[in-house]
Amino acid sequence: MKLLLVEDEDRIASFLEKGLGAHGYAVTRVATGEGALSALAGDRPDLVILDLGLPDVDGLEVLRRLRANGRDVPVIVLTARGTVNDRVQGLDVGADDYLSKPFAFEELLARVRARLRPKGNGPATELRAGDLAVDLLTRDARLGDRSIVLTSREFSLLEEFLRHPRHVLTRQQLLSSVWGLGFDPGSNLVDVYVGYLRRKLGEAAIETVRGVGYRLTDPGARADNTPTTGPPAP
């Protein structure tokens, strides 16, 4: 899937380009309204993520011209303008979705997936491994007949494992796809959150492949009596 990212803040644009790329999207990045219009004239992205506060042409004007030309590409507005009137105006002009800054990357990713989901008989919105199931729309997780309480970051990490069943995922891969971070040999984020998931899914749920990374194996299997439900991790 090809995404056009229209964002003039380099820090945000770089973060989104890296994070979306790690989830398999091909991202074209521009920093101006004219750049967006030029890119849209020469290409047909599957979705546009559009900032409004651009340095030349306002994002709403870009959206107006896009719709006036009959282009029905999905557009997610991502902006600091977050009042009710701003949201209403953006949706009235032709936005398909509206997300205010600051935002959670996981929420943006979920909205991208939702807008790119084919109508009719599209792909399933549920991922499964054995008795474990997660709903990508509601972000609910169940192990057998029990609900599993997960934080947003835990859910994203588990989703990454479920999308690559029985594959060994390196710490670098997980840092990039879940946190949007480059490899940091001093970071133990992945190890800490794998520990959180093991407490909730069972100690044998995620296997450590020494010197490489982790692999989802047997959700629900436990080496002790650790409960599979409980309060979210910090």
C-alpha positions in Angstrom: 0.0 0.0 0.0 1.3 3.5 -0.9 0.8 6.4 1.4 1.4 10.1 0.8 2.5 11.9 4.0 2.1 15.6 3.9 3.8 17.0 7.0 6.2 20.0 7.3 7.5 19.2 10.8 10.6 17.1 10.1 10.6 15.3 13.5 7.0 14.1 13.1 7.4 13.3 9.5 10.5 11.2 10.1 8.9 9.4 12.9 5.8 8.6 10.9 7.8 7.6 7.8 9.9 5.1 9.8 6.9 3.7 11.8 4.6 3.3 8.8 7.4 1.8 6.7 8.1 -0.7 9.4 4.5 -1.9 9.1 4.9 -2.5 5.3 3.6 0.8 3.9 5.5 2.6 1.1 5.6 6.2 2.2 6.1 9.2 0.0 6.9 12.3 2.1 6.3 15.9 1.1 6.4 19.1 3.3 4.3 21.6 1.4 0.8 21.9 -0.1 2.2 22.4 -3.6 4.3 19.4 -3.1 1.3 17.4 -2.2 -0.7 18.6 -5.2 2.2 17.8 -7.5 2.6 14.3 -6.0 -1.1 13.6 -6.3 -1.1 14.7 -9.9 1.7 12.3 -10.8 0.8 9.3 -8.6 -2.2 7.5 -7.1 -1.5 6.8 -3.4 -3.9 4.5 -1.6 -4.2 7.0 1.3 -3.1 10.5 2.2 -2.1 11.7 5.7 -2.5 15.4 5.6 -1.3 18.1 8.0 -3.3 21.4 7.7 -0.7 24.0 8.9 1.5 23.8 5.8 4.0 26.7 4.9 2.4 27.5 1.6 -1.0 26.2 0.7 -3.3 25.4 3.6 -4.1 21.8 4.0 -7.8 22.5 3.7 -7.2 24.1 0.4 -5.2 21.1 -0.7 -8.2 18.9 0.3 -10.7 21.1 -1.5 -8.7 21.0 -4.8 -8.2 17.2 -4.4 -12.0 16.7 -4.1 -12.8 19.3 -6.8 -10.7 17.1 -9.2 -12.8 14.1 -8.4 -10.2 12.2 -6.5 -11.7 10.0 -3.8 -8.5 8.8 -2.2 -9.0 8.4 1.6 -7.6 11.3 3.5 -6.7 11.3 7.2 -6.2 14.9 8.5 -3.5 15.0 11.2 -3.2 18.4 12.7 -2.9 20.6 15.8 -6.2 22.2 15.0 -8.4 20.1 17.3 -11.5 22.2 18.1 -15.0 20.9 17.2 -15.3 23.6 14.5 -12.0 22.5 13.0 -13.0 18.9 12.9 -16.3 19.7 11.4 -14.8 21.9 8.7 -12.2 19.3 7.8 -14.8 16.6 7.5 -17.1 18.9 5.5 -14.4 19.7 3.0 -13.8 16.1 2.3 -11.6 14.4 5.0 -12.4 10.8 5.7 -10.9 10.9 9.2 -9.5 13.5 11.6 -6.9 13.0 14.3 -5.6 15.8 16.5 -2.0 16.3 17.6 -0.6 15.1 19.9 -1.6 11.6 18.9 -0.8 7.9 19.6 1.0 6.2 16.7 -1.0 3.0 17.4 -4.3 4.9 16.9 -3.1 6.5 13.6 -2.0 3.0 12.5 -5.4 1.6 13.3 -7.2 4.4 11.4 -4.9 3.8 8.4 -5.8 0.1 8.4 -9.5 0.9 8.8 -9.5 3.3 5.8 -7.5 0.9 3.6 -9.7 -2.1 4.4 -11.6 -3.2 1.2 -15.3 -2.9 1.3 -17.3 -6.1 1.2 -15.4 -9.3 1.7 -12.1 -7.8 2.9 -9.5 -9.5 5.1 -10.4 -10.6 8.6 -10.0 -8.1 11.3 -9.1 -10.8 13.8 -5.7 -12.4 14.3 -5.4 -15.8 16.0 -2.8 -18.2 17.4 -4.2 -21.3 19.1 -6.7 -20.1 21.8 -5.5 -16.5 21.6 -7.5 -14.0 19.5 -7.2 -10.2 19.1 -9.6 -7.9 17.4 -7.8 -5.2 15.4 -10.8 -2.9 15.4 -11.8 -3.0 19.0 -8.3 -3.9 20.2 -9.7 -6.6 22.5 -7.7 -9.7 23.3 -9.0 -13.1 24.5 -7.4 -16.3 25.5 -9.9 -19.0 25.3 -13.0 -17.6 27.1 -11.0 -15.1 29.1 -10.5 -11.4 28.3 -6.9 -10.3 28.5 -6.3 -6.7 29.6 -3.5 -5.1 27.5 -2.1 -1.7 27.4 -1.8 0.0 23.9 1.9 -0.8 23.6 1.4 -4.4 24.8 -1.3 -4.8 22.2 0.9 -3.5 19.4 3.7 -5.9 20.4 1.4 -8.8 20.5 -0.1 -7.8 17.1 3.4 -7.8 15.6 4.0 -11.4 16.9 0.6 -12.6 15.6 1.3 -11.1 12.1 4.5 -13.2 12.0 3.4 -16.6 13.6 6.4 -18.7 14.7 8.8 -16.3 13.1 11.8 -15.2 15.1 11.6 -11.4 15.5 14.8 -9.5 16.5 14.8 -6.8 19.1 15.7 -4.3 16.3 12.6 -5.3 14.3 10.3 -5.0 17.3 11.8 -1.6 18.4 11.3 -0.3 14.9 7.8 -1.6 14.3 6.2 -1.1 17.7 8.1 1.9 19.0 9.3 3.5 15.8 12.8 3.6 17.2 16.2 2.8 15.7 18.2 0.0 17.2 19.6 0.9 20.6 21.8 -1.8 22.1 21.3 -0.3 25.6 17.5 -0.4 25.4 15.6 -3.2 27.3 12.1 -2.0 26.2 11.4 -5.1 24.2 12.6 -7.4 27.0 10.4 -5.6 29.6 7.3 -5.7 27.4 7.8 -9.3 26.5 7.9 -10.0 30.2 4.6 -8.2 30.6 3.0 -10.3 27.8 4.3 -13.5 29.4 2.7 -12.7 32.7 -0.7 -12.3 30.9 -0.4 -15.0 28.2 1.7 -17.6 30.0 5.4 -18.0 30.4 5.7 -20.4 27.4 3.8 -18.0 25.1 6.9 -16.2 23.8 10.1 -18.1 23.3 13.5 -16.5 23.7 15.8 -17.4 20.8 19.2 -16.7 22.4 21.3 -14.2 20.6 18.5 -13.4 18.0 15.2 -12.3 19.5 11.7 -13.7 20.4 9.1 -16.0 18.8 5.4 -16.4 19.7 4.8 -20.1 20.4 2.1 -21.3 22.8 -0.2 -18.7 24.2 -1.9 -20.0 27.4 0.9 -22.4 28.4 2.4 -21.5 31.7 5.4 -22.8 33.7 3.7 -21.8 36.9 0.3 -20.6 38.2 0.7 -17.0 36.9 -2.8 -15.7 36.0 -3.6 -14.8 32.5 -5.6 -11.8 33.4 -4.9 -8.8 35.5 -4.3 -5.1 35.5 -2.5 -3.5 32.6 1.3 -3.1 32.9 2.6 0.4 33.6 
